[in-house]
Amino acid sequence: MVLVHKQAADDSVLGISSVLGDEKCESYLLLYGETLLGNGLRAFLYFLGLAYCFIGLSAITARFFRSMENVVKHTRTVVEIDPVTNTEIYRQEKVWNYTIADITLLAFGTSFPQISLATIDAIRNIGNLYAGGLGPGTLVGSAAFDLFPIHAVCVVVPRAGELKKISDIGVWLVELFWSFWAYAWLYIILEVWTPKVVTLWEALLTVLMYGLLLTHAYAQDKRWPYISLPIERTERPEDWVPAEVASVKPEGDAYDGYSEILPVEENEEKGIVDIFSFHSEIGAGSSYQKVSTTKDLVKTSNRSFQKEINLEDPHVLQLWKTQFLDALTLESPESRKPNNIHLRLASIFWQSLLAPWRVMFAFVPPYQIAHGWIAFICSLLFISGIAYLVTELTDLISCVTGINAYVIAFTALAAGTSWPDLVASKIAAERQITADSAIANITCSNSVNIYVGIGIPWLIDTAYNFIAYREPLRIQNAGGLSFSLLVFFSTSVGCILVLVIRRLTLGAELGGPRIWAWVTSVFFMLLWFIFVVLSSLRVSGII
C-alpha cells in the first residue's frame, strides 16, 4: 500500500489539512488515480473504507477477548504450612486481582483503538508546536459514547425483570471519582492552569495519574485502612475465573458469525456467564462446568480448544492450521440449517466480507500459548494497524468533504473505536451475576482515555518540543474541547443521577421491569444526542 500525503503549509486547528469547496484533495490512499475522481465519489468510497475498518476492528476484538480470557485465568501455586499438622498445603491462587483486571486488561484493552489512534496522530504531528486534535477529539467523543450509548445498551440487556446491581459500591465510587477527575483535569489544563498550552509537567502528571487510579482502586478492593471507604461489598465473586471452567460449547452449536467471544448454551436454567468464564446459577449457589484435562485436542463445532500449551507443544501447528482453515470457511454446519435460502446467502455474503480480515488475523498465535499473552500483544498490534488506516481515511474524508475533522472524531471515530468497549460491557451485563464489570469498564475506560490516551501522546509531543525548541505544546482547538467537556460534565451528571435513582428505587443499576429499562435506555441516548449536537454546533461556529 502506498500512502502519499502533500500537506498544506499551515495545518488547520485540528492539525490536519482540509480543502473546502470544489477543490480536490491531492492526497490519496491507494492509487494516484483517486484524485481524478469526484469529491462525492471519493467521500463515499472513503466512508466505506472506514466502515470496513470498523468491521475489522470488531473481528480482531474477538481474538483479543479470547487471549484476555486466558491471561486472567492464569494461576500460581502457593505453599502454606498447616499450623496443626505442620504439613505443606498447596493451593492455586489467581494472579490477577478482580479490580485490577477491570482497570488494566479490560479497560485498557478495550480503549486501545482510541489510544492507538491518538498516539499515531501525535507521532505524525511531532515537531509541530501545535497538537493534533484528531486524538483528543476521538477520546472525548469516546467518553460520551461509553457513558451514554453503552449504558443504554447494558440497562436493557438483562432479561425482563432481572436485576443486576453493583456489588462493590466502594470500588465503583473510586473509579467514578477518577473518571470525573480525568476530565476535570483536562479542563484545568486547557483553560485554567496554562490556558491553551500543555507543558511537559502537565503531560507527565496526566500519565502518572493512571498509576494513582490503580493504587487507589486496589486499596479500596483490599480495604486498606485510612485510604479505603468503609463500604462492604455484597455477593460479588472473588475470582474473575473459577478454578475449573468450560470454554467449550456442546457439539452441534456453532458460533454466530465470526465472533469467538465466549459462546454460551441457552438451556432451561438461567445461564449466567461472567465475561471470562462459564457458570450457571442454580438456586443460591453457582455450579461450574469442568474443563477436560486430556492432552488430546477437544473438538467442538468447527473450533478447537485445548488446555494451556507452550510454543514447543506439537499441537501449536495444529491449532494454527485450524485457525487458517476456519478463516477460509464461508459456511458452517450451523448456517446450513435455515431452510430460507436468503438467510443462507446473507450469511455467506457476510462471511465473505469478513474473510480478508479473518485470514489476516489467523496469523495471531493461538491464545492457548503463554497464558494468552502472545495473542494479546499481537491483537493489540493489529488494532494499532487498523487505527493507522482510520487516521489516514479520516484525513481524506475531511479533505474531500470539508467536514470538520473534530466532528468526525467525536462522532464516527468515537463510535467506531469504542466498539470493543460496547462488546465488553454488553457481554458482562448479560453474563455476569453483578453489574460491576459492565459499569466498571465504562468508568475505567473513560479514565484510561485521558490518563493514557491523551497523556502519552501529549507526553511524546511535549518532550520533543521541550528538547528541540524549549517550547510548550500549544492547543489551538482548546475552545472546542473545553466546550465539549462542559457539555459532557452536564449530561454525565444526569446519567449518574439516573443510576443512583434506579439503585434506590429498583435496587439495581441494570435490568428491572422492561418498560423502565427502555425508558432509561432512551434517556441515556437522548443525553448522547444532546452532547453530539451541541458539540457539533460549537465546532461549526453556530454557537
N, C-alpha and C positions, 0 to 999 in steps of 0.2 A: 504494500500500500504506500502510495506516495502522497505526502502531505505538504502542501506548499501554502505559505501564508505571506502576503505582502501587506503588512500593517501600515496604517496611516501614521504620519509623523507624530501627531498628537492623539493619544488614546482618549476615549470618551471617559466620562466619570466612572464608568464601571471597569475601566482598564481594558476594554476590547474595542476593536474598530467597528464602526457602524456606518452604513451607507443608506441614505434615505432616498425616497422618490423612485425614479426610474433608472437610476444609475445601477450598473451591475457590479456586484462584489467580485473582486479579482482573485479571491481565494477559492480553492476547490478542494474536494476531499479525495477523490479517486482519479479523475481524468480531467485534463485541461479543457476538454470539450464541454464540461459542465458550465463554464462561464458563457457559452454561446446560447444556453437555454434561457427561457424567460424566467424572471424572478418568481412568478407564481408557481411554475412547474418545479423550479428548484426548491422552493419552500415546501411544496407538497412532498417531494422526494426526501428532503432532509427530515421532515416530521415523521415520515415513515421509518427512516433510519433510526431516529430517536426512539420511536416506539419499539422497534426491533431490538434495540439495545436494552430496553427495559424488560423485554421478554427474556433476553439472555441473562439479565440480572436475576430474574426470578428463577431461571433454570440453575444457575450456579448456586443460588441460595439453598437449593435442595441438598446439594453435596456439602455445603457449608454447615448446615444443621446436623447432618449425619456425623460429620467429623467432630462438631462441637459436643454431640451426644457422647461420643467415645472419650473425649477429653474429660468430661465431667464424671464419667463412670470410673475413672482411674482411682484405684485404692492403693494403700500401702499397708504393710504388715507391722503391727505394733505388738511388742512383747511386754507383758506385765507379770508381776510376781504376786501370786495369791498369798495374802498375809497369813492365812490359816494353814494351808498345806505347803507353803513355800515352794510351789511349783510354777513353772513358766506357763503363761496363758497367752496364746496367740490369737489376735483378732484383726479383722480388716477395718481400716479407717479411711473414710473418704478424704482425698487430697484437697478437694475444693470445698470451701465454705459456701453455704447456700446463698448468702447475701453477696459475697464477693463474686460468685459465679454470675449473679444477676448483673452486676455493675461492669464486670470486665468482659467475660466471654459473650454474654447475651447482648448487653447494651453496646459495648464497643464493636462487637462483630456486626450487629445489625446496622450500626451507624457508619460502618466502614465505607460504603459507597459515597456518602457525603464527605467524609474525611478525606478520601482519596481525591474527590473532585476539587475540594478546597486546596489540598496540598499541591495538586497539579497546577491549579490556577496560580498559586503563589510562586511555584518554580518557574512557570512561564513568564511571570511578572517580575522576577528577580532582577535587580539592577535599576528598577524604576523607583522614583521617590514616592509614587502613589500606589496604594494597594489595589489589587483587583477586587471587583465586587461580586464576581460570579460565585465564589465560595461562600462568603458571608451571607449573600442573599439566599443561596440554597439552604444554608443551615438555619437561618431564621425562619424561612418558609417551612422547613422540615419540622421545626419545633411546633409550629401551628398545626401542621398535618398530624404529627404524633399526638398532640394533646386533644385535638377535636375529632377528626375522622376516625382515628384508631380507637379512641374511647367510644365513639358512636358505634363502631362495629362490635367491640368487646361487650358492650352492655346488652346487646340482643343475641349474642352467641349462645349463652346457656339455654337449656330447654325451658319451655314455658313454666313459670312457677319456681324454677330452680334458682336458688340464691347462692352467690359466691362473694364472700367478703374478704377483706384484707385481714390476715390473722396476726401480723406483726405491725401494729399501728406505729410503734416507735421507730422501726426501720423506715417505714414509708414516710413519716414526718421528717426524718433526717434527709432522706433522698429528695423529698419535696422542697425542703429548705434550700439544699444545694442547687436544685434545679432552678428555683426562682432567683437565687443569688447569682447564678451564672449570667442570667440576662440582665439583672440589675447591675452587675459588674461590667458587662459590655456597655450598658448605657453610661455608666460613670466614665469609662474610658473615652467614649465618643463625645460626650457633652460636658462633663464636669471636671475631671482631673486634668487631662490635657486635650481640650476640645479639638476634634478632627485630626488628632495626631496619636500615633501609637509608639511608645518608647520601648526600648529593649527590656526594661524592668517590668513594664506592664505585660508584655507578652510572656516573659518568664514567669511572672506571678500567676498568670492565667493557666499555664500548663501545670504549675505546682499545685494549684487548687484541686486538680483531679486526684492527686495523692491525698490531700486532706479529706476529700469526699470518701475515698476508700477507707481511710483510717477511721473516720467518724462513723461510717456505716458499720464497719466491723466491730468497733467499740460498742455500738448500740446493740448489735446482734449478740455479742458476748456479755452484754450488760455490765460493762466496766463501771466501777464506782466513780462518782463525780463527773463523768462525761456523758453517760447514757441517760435517757429519760426513763423514769420509773414506771414503765408501762409493760405489762406482761403480754406475751404472745399467747394465742389460743391453740387451735388444732393443727397448725402448720407442720407438715412432715419435716423431720430433722435433716433428711438427706435428699439431695437432688434426685439420685437414682438408687433404688434399693439394691441390696447385695445381689439378688438374682432377679433379672427382669427379662422380658421377652421382647425382642425387636423383630419378631417373625410373625407374619400373617399366615393364617391357615391356608392349606392348599386349595386352590380354586379362586381365591380372592386376588385381585390384581391391583396395581397402583392406578390411581386416577391420573391419566396423562403422564407427565414426566415426573411429577412430584415424588420425591423419595422420603418425605418428611413424616416419619412415624405413622404408618398406616395402622388403623385400629378396627377391630371387628365390632360391629354393632350387633349385640345379641339381646336376649330378653332382659338381662340385668342391665342396670345403668352402668355403662363403662366410663370411667373417668381416668384419663391418662395424663400424667404431667408431661411437660414439654420434652423431656428427655427419656421417658420410660413408659412402660405399660403397667397398669394395675386396675383392678375393678373393685369398686366399693360395694361390699356386701354387709349389710347391717351396719354395725358401728365400726367395724374394722376394715382393713384392706388386705386383699389376698393378691399375691404376686405370682405371675406365671414364671416357671423355671426355664432358664436358658439351657439348651443342650450343651453338654460339655464334651461331646465326642470330638475327635480330631478330624472327622470327615466333614466335608462341606455340606451345609444344610441347604437344600433347595426349596424355595417357596416361590410360587408363581413363576415369573421369569427373572427373579432376583436371587442374589446369593448372599448368605450371611455366614459369618464364621467368628469364632472366638478371637481374642487378641492374638495377632501374629507378628512376627518380625520380618525384616527385609530378607533374611536368609530362608524363610519358610518357603517350601516348594509350592505352596498354594498361592503365593503372591501373583505369579504369572497367570494362574488360572482365574484368579479374581479380576485381574486387569483385563484378561481376554473377555471375561463375562461382561465387563463394563462396555467394551467396544461393541460386542455383539448386541448388547441391549440397546446401545445408542443407534444402531442401524435397523432395529426392529420398528417397523411402522405400524404394525397391527398385532396387539397381544391377544391371547385367547379370550380374555375378558371382553375386549372390544368387539369380538365376533358374535357375542351373544345377542345383541339387539337385532330384531328382525327388520327394523327400519333401515333401509339401505342408505337413506340420507344421513342418519346418525353415524353410520359406519364410515361414509365418505367424509363427513366432517371431522371425525376422529383421525382418519388417515391424513387429511389435509393438515390438521394441527400438528400431528407428529412429524410430517414432512417439513413443516415450518420450523419446528424445533430441532430437526436433525442436525443442521450445521453446528448449533450450539452444543448439542449432546455429544457429537463426535469430538469437538474441541475439549469439552470438559471431561471426557473419558480419559484424558491424559493425566487428570488429577489422580494421584496414587490412591489405592483403596483405603477407606477410612479405618480399617482394622489394623493398620500398621502404626506402630509407635504411639499407641493410645489416641490416634486420630490427629496428632499434631502436624504431621507432614501434609495430610489432606487439608487441614485447617489453614495452614500457611499458604499452600498452593491455591486454595479457593480465594483467599484474600488477594493474591497476586492477579488472578483472573478478574476479580472485581475491580482492581485498580486499572487494568487494561480497558475494561468497559467504561470506567469513569473517564478515561482519557478520550475515548471516542465520543462520549457525551459532551465533553467540553468543546471538542472540535465542531461537532454538529450544532451546538448552541451558538458558537461564534458565527457560523454560516447562516443559521436561521435569523439571528439578529441582524446580520449583514444584509440579507436579501429581502427581509420583510420590513425592517425599520422598527420592529418591536423592541422596546427597551429590554435589554438582557436581564435587568433586575426583575422585571415582571415574569420573564420566562423562568428565572431562577427560583422564585418563591412560589411558583405555581407548578409548571410541568416538571421541572427538575426536582423540586422538593417532593412532589408526589411520587415520581418515578423512583428516585433513590431511597425513599422511605418504605418501599415495598417490603424489604426484609423485616423492618420494624412491624409492619402490619401483619405479616405472616407469623412472626414470633408471638406477638400479643394475642392474635386470634387463636393460635394453637394452644397457648397457655390458658386462655379464657375458657375454651371448650373442654380441655382435657385435664387441667389441674383441679385439685379439690378446692383450693382457695384462689383468690384473685391477686395474690402477692406478685407473682412473676409477670402477669399480664399488665398490671398497672406499673410495677417497678420498671419494666422495660421501657415504658413511655417516659417516666420521670428521669430515669437514669440516662436514656438516650439523649434527652434534651440537655442534660449536664455535660455528657460526653461531646455533644455537638459544639459547645462553647469551649470547654477546657482543653479539648484535644483538637476538634475540627477547625476551630478558629485560632486557638492558642499556638499550635505547631506551625501552621502556615505563616502567621504573623511573626513568630519567633525566627523563622527562616529569613523572612524579608527584613525584619528589624536588625538582626545580627549582621546581615550582609551590608545594609545601609550604614550601620554604625562603624563597621570595619572599613568600608570603601569610601564613604562620604562624611562620616561623623554627623549624619543627619537622621532624624526620626522618620518613621513611615507615616505618610500623610493619607488620610481617608477622605477622598473627595465626595463620596456618596454617603457621608456620615448622617446628613439630614434625613435621607430616605430610610436608612437603617434605624435611626433613633425613633422616627415616627412609627415604623413597623413594630419596634419594641414596645412603645407605649400602647399601641393597639393590642398587641399580644398580651401585655400585662392586664389590661382592662378586661379582655374577653376570657383570659385564663382564670381570673377571679370568679367569674360566673361559672366556669366549668368545675372548679374545686368546690364551690358552694353547693352545686347540684349533687356532687358525690357525697358531701357531708350530709345533706338533707336526706339522700337515699339511705345512708347508713343509719340515721336517727329514726327514720320512718319505716323503712323496709327491713333494716337490719343487715344490709349488704350493699356493696357498690355496684355489683353486676347482677344481671338477671332480674328475677322477680316477675310479677304479672306482666303478660306480654304487652298490654296496652301502655303501661308506664315505661316499660323498657323502650318501646318505639318512640314514645314522646320524648324521653331523654335523648335517644339517638338523634332525632330530628333537631332538637335544641342544640346539641353539640355541632351538628353540621351547619346550622344557622350561624353559630359563632365563627366557624371557619369561613363561611361565605362573607361575613362582615369583615374579617381580617383581610381576605384577598381583595375585596372591592375597595376598601379604604386605602390599603397599601398601594394598589394599582393606581388609584386616583391621585395619590400623593406623588408617586413617581412620574406620572403623566403631567404633573403641574396643574391639575384641575383644582386641587385643594391644597 
